[in-house]
């Protein structure tokens, strides 16, 4: 299975329709500082140990700038998950807020 890169606009569309499980791969302190509403914090280092992630909705990963989330999305897609990565990470999402 392939993963997909999505824009912040596509993320907004998916969230409006409640069609995604958003995962912030950054550290707990970065998550606490600011995060996408509704996102859960699973630092990348812990991702492989997490069990019970939903397979019926896309997993939408983001990190600081997008590189770690691409790796995570690829790894999870290889395990059969519907995985997406936010292009540009939290910076692209935060920047558009003005």
Secondary structure as the mmCIF struct_conf table of DSSP 4:
data_model
#
loop_
_struct_conf.conf_type_id
_struct_conf.id
_struct_conf.beg_label_comp_id
_struct_conf.beg_label_asym_id
_struct_conf.beg_label_seq_id
_struct_conf.end_label_comp_id
_struct_conf.end_label_asym_id
_struct_conf.end_label_seq_id
STRN STRN1 UNK A 4 UNK A 6
HELX_RH_AL_P HELX_RH_AL_P1 UNK A 8 UNK A 16
TURN_TY1_P TURN_TY1_P1 UNK A 17 UNK A 18
STRN STRN2 UNK A 21 UNK A 24
BEND BEND1 UNK A 26 UNK A 26
HELX_RH_AL_P HELX_RH_AL_P2 UNK A 28 UNK A 33
TURN_TY1_P TURN_TY1_P2 UNK A 37 UNK A 38
STRN STRN3 UNK A 40 UNK A 41
HELX_RH_AL_P HELX_RH_AL_P3 UNK A 44 UNK A 47
TURN_TY1_P TURN_TY1_P3 UNK A 48 UNK A 49
BEND BEND2 UNK A 55 UNK A 57
STRN STRN4 UNK A 59 UNK A 62
BEND BEND3 UNK A 64 UNK A 66
HELX_RH_AL_P HELX_RH_AL_P4 UNK A 67 UNK A 78
TURN_TY1_P TURN_TY1_P4 UNK A 79 UNK A 80
STRN STRN5 UNK A 83 UNK A 86
TURN_TY1_P TURN_TY1_P5 UNK A 87 UNK A 88
HELX_RH_AL_P HELX_RH_AL_P5 UNK A 89 UNK A 95
TURN_TY1_P TURN_TY1_P6 UNK A 96 UNK A 97
#
